[in-house]
Amino acid sequence: MSVQELMQQGLTQGLTLGQAMGWMQLLLSFAIAQQSLEHLARGDRMIFVPRLGLCLLMALGVGGAWPLWGLWVISLAMLWRYQGPYNGGSDKMTMLILSCLSLAHLAPTPFWQEMALSYLAVQLVLSYFVSGWVKVVNPEWQRGEALRDVFRFSAYPVSEGLRELADRPRFLFVMGWAVILFELVFPLALLDPVALKLALLCAAGFHFSNACFFGLNRFFWIWLCAYPALIWFQDRIF
């Protein structure tokens, strides 16, 4: 089946377990390769050259599950070398996806394969809902001050033009509550396949805007890698 046929089937009929895992591994190989190239530009080759090679093998479908397991071992070694997930949430999501996919390949029965991907799907939903809940109980987010402080004082690579948004409190108030409400109602998108795909499109746009505004490009790519698991999960459960 061609990539175009896979995409069309995924949009109209959902994904099978095998298709979801295939899409995730393809997207993951790109996301981890992009992370590795950032480090190679700094001359750190001991870990990231083998990591890049394993990404290529996984993208080409060579070696079965071994490149995936190799990436998991390297990610575990990186946690030790850098004393934790030094890129925060994006590193945690990378390790979570690698772990769930690795377990799915090791699972003795289809049931346990489904449990591995279901766990990832639930964690993805919680990543949005919990983030929204933390914001909605935070007085600074309620008043719209959190985004103002981000644009005004953040160490992220925000341009001077974007820092001027800190002087538009009404706009930031509306945008802040739009983010909160979207994250809180995100689990409801599981009730309908079309609603879920629209919600994932909006979520991808949110991550893309964060990549443009603050340079958080890793969040955009790695969260996309988990979306096929949620599309499969919605079709499997509902």
C-alpha positions as CSV (number, residue, x, y, z in Angstrom):
1,M,0.0,0.0,0.0
2,S,1.4,3.4,-1.0
3,V,1.9,6.3,1.4
4,Q,-0.9,8.2,-0.3
5,E,-3.3,5.3,0.3
6,L,-2.2,5.0,3.9
7,M,-2.9,8.7,4.5
8,Q,-6.3,8.5,2.8
9,Q,-7.3,5.4,4.8
10,G,-6.0,7.1,8.0
11,L,-8.2,10.1,7.5
12,T,-11.4,8.3,6.5
13,Q,-11.2,4.9,8.3
14,G,-8.7,5.2,11.1
15,L,-5.6,3.2,11.5
16,T,-4.9,-0.4,12.2
17,L,-2.4,-1.2,15.0
18,G,0.4,-2.1,12.5
19,Q,-0.3,1.1,10.5
20,A,-0.2,3.2,13.6
21,M,3.2,1.7,14.6
22,G,4.5,2.1,11.1
23,W,3.6,5.8,10.9
24,M,5.0,6.4,14.4
25,Q,8.3,4.8,13.6
26,L,8.6,6.8,10.4
27,L,7.8,10.1,12.1
28,L,10.0,9.2,15.1
29,S,13.0,8.5,12.8
30,F,12.7,12.0,11.4
31,A,12.2,13.7,14.8
32,I,15.1,12.0,16.5
33,A,17.3,12.6,13.4
34,Q,16.5,16.3,13.6
35,Q,17.5,16.3,17.3
36,S,20.7,14.4,16.5
37,L,21.7,16.8,13.7
38,E,21.5,19.7,16.2
39,H,24.1,18.0,18.4
40,L,26.3,17.0,15.4
41,A,26.5,20.7,14.5
42,R,28.2,21.2,17.9
43,G,30.7,18.4,17.3
44,D,29.2,15.8,19.8
45,R,29.5,12.6,17.8
46,M,30.0,9.8,20.3
47,I,26.3,9.2,20.8
48,F,24.6,11.1,18.0
49,V,26.3,9.6,14.9
50,P,25.1,6.1,15.9
51,R,21.7,7.6,16.8
52,L,21.4,9.2,13.4
53,G,22.4,5.9,11.7
54,L,19.7,4.0,13.6
55,C,17.1,6.6,12.5
56,L,18.0,6.0,8.9
57,L,17.7,2.2,9.3
58,M,14.3,2.6,11.0
59,A,13.0,5.0,8.3
60,L,14.1,2.6,5.6
61,G,12.5,-0.4,7.4
62,V,15.8,-2.2,7.7
63,G,16.5,-4.4,10.7
64,G,13.0,-4.9,12.0
65,A,12.6,-3.7,15.6
66,W,16.4,-3.6,16.3
67,P,17.0,0.0,15.3
68,L,14.1,1.0,17.6
69,W,15.5,-0.9,20.5
70,G,18.9,0.6,19.8
71,L,17.4,4.1,19.9
72,W,15.8,3.2,23.3
73,V,19.2,2.1,24.7
74,I,20.9,5.3,23.5
75,S,18.1,7.4,25.0
76,L,18.6,5.6,28.3
77,A,22.3,6.3,28.1
78,M,21.6,10.0,27.4
79,L,19.5,10.3,30.5
80,W,22.6,9.1,32.5
81,R,25.1,11.2,30.6
82,Y,23.1,14.4,30.8
83,Q,21.7,13.7,34.3
84,G,18.1,13.6,33.2
85,P,15.9,14.8,30.3
86,Y,17.8,18.1,29.8
87,N,15.3,19.2,27.1
88,G,12.4,18.7,29.5
89,G,9.0,17.5,28.0
90,S,10.3,16.8,24.5
91,D,12.9,14.3,25.9
92,K,10.3,12.7,28.1
93,M,7.9,12.3,25.2
94,T,10.7,10.8,23.1
95,M,11.5,8.3,25.7
96,L,7.8,7.5,26.3
97,I,7.2,6.8,22.6
98,L,10.4,4.7,22.2
99,S,9.4,2.7,25.3
100,C,5.8,2.0,24.2
101,L,6.9,1.1,20.7
102,S,9.7,-1.2,22.0
103,L,7.2,-2.9,24.3
104,A,4.7,-3.3,21.5
105,H,7.4,-5.1,19.4
106,L,8.3,-7.3,22.4
107,A,4.7,-8.1,23.3
108,P,3.9,-11.8,23.1
109,T,0.2,-11.3,22.0
110,P,-1.8,-8.6,20.1
111,F,-3.5,-7.8,23.4
112,W,-0.3,-6.6,25.0
113,Q,0.6,-4.7,21.9
114,E,-2.6,-2.8,22.2
115,M,-2.0,-2.1,25.8
116,A,1.4,-0.6,25.0
117,L,-0.1,1.8,22.4
118,S,-3.1,2.5,24.5
119,Y,-0.9,3.6,27.4
120,L,0.8,6.1,25.0
121,A,-2.5,7.4,23.7
122,V,-3.8,8.0,27.2
123,Q,-0.6,9.8,28.2
124,L,-0.9,12.0,25.1
125,V,-4.5,13.0,26.1
126,L,-3.3,13.7,29.6
127,S,-0.4,15.8,28.4
128,Y,-3.0,18.3,27.1
129,F,-5.7,18.0,29.8
130,V,-3.3,18.2,32.7
131,S,-1.5,21.2,31.1
132,G,-4.9,22.9,30.8
133,W,-5.8,22.1,34.4
134,V,-2.6,23.5,35.8
135,K,-3.2,26.7,33.9
136,V,-6.9,27.1,34.8
137,V,-6.1,27.0,38.6
138,N,-3.2,29.4,38.2
139,P,-4.3,33.0,39.0
140,E,-1.7,34.4,36.5
141,W,-3.2,32.4,33.7
142,Q,-6.7,33.4,34.8
143,R,-5.8,37.1,34.6
144,G,-3.9,36.7,31.3
145,E,-0.6,37.7,32.9
146,A,1.3,34.5,32.3
147,L,1.6,35.0,28.5
148,R,2.5,38.7,29.1
149,D,5.4,37.6,31.3
150,V,6.5,35.0,28.7
151,F,6.7,37.6,25.9
152,R,8.2,40.3,28.1
153,F,10.8,38.4,30.2
154,S,11.3,35.0,28.7
155,A,14.8,33.8,27.8
156,Y,13.3,32.0,24.8
157,P,14.5,33.5,21.5
158,V,11.6,35.8,21.1
159,S,12.1,38.7,18.6
160,E,11.7,42.3,19.7
161,G,8.7,42.6,17.5
162,L,7.0,39.7,19.3
163,R,7.9,41.1,22.7
164,E,5.6,44.0,21.9
165,L,2.7,41.6,22.3
166,A,3.3,42.0,26.1
167,D,1.7,45.5,25.7
168,R,-1.6,44.0,24.4
169,P,-3.2,42.5,27.5
170,R,-6.6,41.9,26.0
171,F,-5.2,39.9,23.1
172,L,-3.1,37.8,25.5
173,F,-6.0,37.3,27.8
174,V,-8.1,35.9,25.0
175,M,-5.3,33.8,23.6
176,G,-4.5,32.4,27.1
177,W,-8.1,31.3,27.7
178,A,-8.3,29.9,24.2
179,V,-5.3,27.6,25.0
180,I,-6.8,26.7,28.4
181,L,-10.2,25.8,27.1
182,F,-8.7,23.8,24.1
183,E,-6.5,21.7,26.4
184,L,-9.3,21.1,28.9
185,V,-11.9,19.9,26.3
186,F,-9.3,18.0,24.2
187,P,-10.3,14.6,25.7
188,L,-13.9,15.1,24.3
189,A,-12.5,14.9,20.8
190,L,-12.1,11.1,21.4
191,L,-15.9,10.8,21.0
192,D,-15.8,11.4,17.2
193,P,-13.1,10.5,14.7
194,V,-13.5,13.8,12.6
195,A,-13.4,15.9,15.8
196,L,-10.3,14.1,16.9
197,K,-8.5,14.8,13.6
198,L,-9.5,18.5,13.8
199,A,-8.3,18.7,17.4
200,L,-5.0,17.1,16.5
201,L,-4.7,19.6,13.6
202,C,-5.3,22.5,16.1
203,A,-2.8,21.0,18.5
204,A,-0.2,20.7,15.8
205,G,-0.8,24.4,15.0
206,F,-0.4,25.2,18.6
207,H,3.0,23.4,18.8
208,F,4.0,25.0,15.5
209,S,3.3,28.5,16.8
210,N,5.4,27.7,19.9
211,A,8.2,26.6,17.6
212,C,8.0,29.9,15.7
213,F,7.6,32.2,18.7
214,F,9.9,30.5,21.2
215,G,12.1,28.1,19.3
216,L,10.4,25.0,20.8
217,N,10.8,23.0,17.6
218,R,11.3,19.7,19.4
219,F,7.9,19.7,20.9
220,F,6.3,20.1,17.5
221,W,8.0,17.2,15.9
222,I,7.9,14.7,18.8
223,W,4.2,15.3,19.7
224,L,3.3,14.6,16.1
225,C,5.0,11.2,16.4
226,A,2.4,10.1,19.0
227,Y,-0.7,11.2,17.0
228,P,-1.1,7.9,15.1
229,A,-1.4,6.1,18.4
230,L,-4.3,8.3,19.4
231,I,-6.0,8.0,16.0
232,W,-5.8,4.2,16.3
233,F,-6.9,4.3,20.0
234,Q,-10.0,6.3,19.2
235,D,-11.0,3.9,16.4
236,R,-10.3,0.9,18.6
237,I,-12.2,2.1,21.7
238,F,-15.0,4.2,20.4
